[in-house]
Amino acid sequence: MRMTPSHALLLFCVLLTGCASQQGRLALDEATASFQQVKEDTDVLRSAPKDVIRAGESLARAERLSSYWGSEDDVIHYAYLSQRYSQIARQHSELNLNQERLARLDLQRERLQLALREAKLLGAQQQGQWMEEQMVSLAASETDRGLVMTLGDVLFDAGRSELKASASRTILKLVQFLQINPRRTVRIEGYTDNRGDATENLELSRARAQAVADVLKDLGIDGKRLDVKGYGEAHPLAENASAKGRAQNRRVEILISDEQGHLSADR
């Protein structure tokens, strides 16, 4: 059978309608899938209910238009609107969730900062009590010159100014105390017994005091808070006639200021 021009035109229209129907169905399927996702998401429903409703209304209209002979462009248009409303609903939901998350983070940050302030205050109070207890264990005492911590000769090798590793624990306790009491200052005083040359003893006493100061600075204490003195064999604590007395005299004393940073006068 020979195809006439009218038959060819009719076939072309049928094929064109079929292609348009496929495009409309594809748009409807995509819009339906998007709407299904947002309407089942409780966060989206809570955050953007109006957008979800608009997506459903546009999808329903597109489906009605596709069920009877109508404009395929209208089907695609309303399917697009439905899908776009679904996307907007999800974007609003994500924005809302992010805002809620940021609000929670800000609240947590405020609580953490408050907790840190409280902990720092409590820590300072406890640290003060702890330090008083440690002062006793470190042969520290309240004197007419103020609070004095004594580092014995056992923390140095004989005739040497370098601190032994065993001094670390003692020094760290002092560093902690100074960190939570930033206004306090210290005077570090070195002493020796009377054996040997007096000039060399004076130099050794200052070198040992300086060694303690250097460690404190290495651990973060500002050097402006540290005063270093060497007194050699002056101001003994005990008689130098016995080994026990000489051991008491070989020492480094750390004089701790009051809370305002005031130290007693030099010897």
C-alpha positions in Angstrom: 0.0 0.0 0.0 1.4 3.3 -1.1 1.7 6.0 1.7 0.0 9.2 0.8 1.2 12.6 2.1 -1.7 12.7 4.5 -0.8 9.3 5.9 2.8 10.4 6.4 1.7 13.5 8.2 -0.5 11.5 10.5 2.3 9.1 11.3 4.6 12.0 12.1 2.1 13.4 14.5 1.7 10.1 16.2 5.4 9.7 16.6 5.7 13.2 17.9 3.0 12.6 20.4 4.7 9.5 21.6 7.9 11.3 22.1 6.2 14.0 24.1 4.4 11.4 26.2 7.7 9.8 27.1 9.1 13.1 28.1 6.1 13.9 30.2 6.1 10.5 31.9 9.8 10.8 32.7 9.2 14.3 34.2 6.3 12.8 36.3 8.3 9.9 37.5 11.2 12.2 38.6 8.7 14.6 40.3 6.9 11.7 42.0 10.2 10.2 43.4 11.3 13.6 44.7 7.9 14.2 46.4 7.9 10.7 47.9 11.2 11.4 49.6 10.3 14.7 51.1 6.8 13.7 52.3 8.4 10.7 54.2 11.1 12.8 55.8 9.9 14.0 59.2 12.6 16.7 59.3 11.5 18.2 56.0 7.8 18.0 57.0 8.6 19.8 60.3 10.8 22.5 58.7 9.1 23.2 55.4 5.5 21.9 55.4 4.2 24.6 52.9 6.8 23.7 50.3 5.9 20.0 50.7 2.2 20.9 50.2 3.0 22.9 47.1 5.0 20.0 45.7 2.1 17.7 46.2 -0.4 20.1 44.6 1.8 20.6 41.5 2.4 16.9 41.1 -1.4 16.2 41.3 -2.1 18.8 38.7 0.6 17.3 36.4 -0.9 13.8 36.8 -4.4 15.1 36.0 -3.1 16.8 32.8 -1.4 13.6 31.7 -4.5 11.5 32.2 -6.3 13.1 29.3 -5.4 14.8 26.0 -3.8 18.1 27.0 -0.7 20.1 26.6 2.4 18.1 27.2 4.2 21.3 28.0 1.8 21.8 30.9 2.5 18.3 32.2 6.2 18.9 32.1 5.8 22.4 33.6 3.8 21.3 36.6 6.0 18.2 37.1 9.0 20.6 37.1 7.3 22.8 39.7 6.6 19.9 41.9 10.2 18.7 41.7 11.5 22.2 42.4 9.2 22.6 45.4 10.5 19.3 46.7 14.1 20.5 46.3 13.2 23.8 48.1 11.6 21.9 50.9 14.7 19.8 51.4 17.0 22.9 51.2 14.9 24.7 53.8 15.1 21.6 56.0 18.9 21.4 55.7 19.1 25.1 56.5 16.9 24.8 59.5 18.8 21.7 60.7 22.1 23.5 60.3 20.8 26.5 62.2 19.6 24.2 65.0 23.0 22.4 65.0 24.8 25.8 65.2 22.5 26.8 68.1 23.3 23.6 69.9 27.0 24.1 69.3 26.9 27.7 70.6 25.0 26.5 73.7 27.5 23.7 74.2 30.4 26.1 73.7 28.9 28.5 76.3 28.4 25.6 78.7 31.9 24.4 78.1 33.4 27.9 78.7 31.4 28.3 81.9 32.5 24.8 83.0 36.1 25.8 82.2 35.8 29.0 84.2 34.3 27.2 87.1 36.9 24.4 86.8 39.7 27.0 86.7 38.3 28.8 89.8 37.9 25.5 91.6 41.2 24.3 90.3 42.9 27.5 91.6 41.3 27.0 95.0 42.2 23.3 95.1 45.6 24.1 93.7 46.3 26.6 96.5 45.4 24.0 99.1 47.4 21.4 97.2 50.4 23.7 97.0 50.3 24.4 100.7 50.4 20.6 101.3 53.2 20.2 98.8 55.2 23.0 100.4 55.3 21.0 103.6 56.4 17.9 101.8 59.1 20.0 100.0 60.5 21.4 103.2 58.7 24.7 102.4 57.6 26.9 105.2 56.3 30.4 106.1 59.2 32.5 107.3 59.6 36.1 108.2 60.7 36.6 104.5 57.6 34.9 103.1 56.9 31.5 101.8 60.1 29.6 101.0 60.5 26.3 99.1 63.9 24.6 99.6 65.6 22.5 97.0 68.2 20.3 98.6 71.7 19.5 97.5 70.5 16.1 96.3 69.0 17.7 93.2 72.6 18.6 92.0 75.7 16.6 91.5 78.6 17.6 93.8 80.2 20.8 92.6 77.9 21.0 89.6 75.1 23.4 88.7 73.1 21.2 86.3 69.8 19.9 87.8 69.3 16.2 88.0 66.4 14.5 86.3 65.0 13.8 89.8 64.3 17.5 90.1 61.7 17.5 87.4 58.8 16.6 89.6 59.6 19.3 92.1 60.1 22.0 89.5 56.8 21.0 87.7 54.9 21.5 90.9 56.3 25.0 91.2 55.5 25.7 87.5 51.8 24.6 88.0 51.6 26.9 91.1 53.0 29.9 89.2 50.7 29.2 86.2 47.5 29.5 88.2 48.9 32.4 90.2 50.2 34.7 87.4 50.8 37.7 89.7 53.2 35.9 92.0 56.9 36.2 91.5 59.9 34.3 92.9 63.4 34.9 94.0 65.7 32.0 93.5 68.6 32.0 95.9 71.6 29.7 95.8 73.7 28.7 98.8 76.8 26.5 99.5 78.6 25.2 102.5 82.0 26.7 103.5 84.3 24.1 102.0 86.5 25.3 99.2 87.2 28.7 97.8 84.6 31.4 98.8 84.6 33.0 95.3 84.0 29.7 93.6 81.3 28.9 96.1 79.6 32.2 95.3 79.8 31.5 91.6 78.4 28.0 92.1 75.5 29.2 94.2 74.5 31.6 91.6 74.9 29.1 88.8 72.6 26.6 90.6 70.0 29.3 91.2 70.2 30.3 87.5 69.8 26.6 86.4 66.5 26.5 88.3 65.4 29.8 86.7 66.3 28.5 83.2 64.2 25.4 83.7 61.3 27.5 84.8 61.6 29.7 81.7 61.9 26.7 79.5 58.6 25.5 81.0 56.8 28.8 80.1 57.3 31.0 83.1 58.1 34.6 82.1 61.7 35.5 83.1 60.4 38.9 84.4 58.8 37.0 87.3 62.2 35.5 88.3 64.9 37.1 90.4 68.2 35.1 90.7 70.7 35.6 93.6 73.8 33.7 94.7 75.0 34.0 98.3 77.7 31.4 98.4 78.4 30.2 102.0 76.6 33.1 103.6 73.4 32.6 105.7 74.0 28.9 106.7 71.1 26.9 108.1 73.3 24.7 110.2 76.9 24.4 111.5 79.4 23.4 108.7 81.3 21.2 111.2 79.3 18.1 110.3 78.4 16.4 107.0 74.7 16.7 107.9 75.0 20.4 108.6 76.9 21.1 105.4 74.3 19.2 103.4 71.6 21.5 104.8 73.6 24.5 103.8 74.0 23.4 100.2 70.6 24.4 98.9 68.5 26.5 96.6 65.8 28.5 98.2 62.8 29.7 96.2 61.1 32.7 97.9 57.5 33.1 96.7 55.9 36.5 96.7 52.5 37.4 98.0 49.5 37.4 95.8 50.3 41.0 94.6 53.8 39.9 93.5 55.7 41.7 96.3 58.9 40.0 97.6 60.8 40.8 100.7 64.0 42.8 100.5 67.2 41.1 99.4 69.5 39.8 102.1 
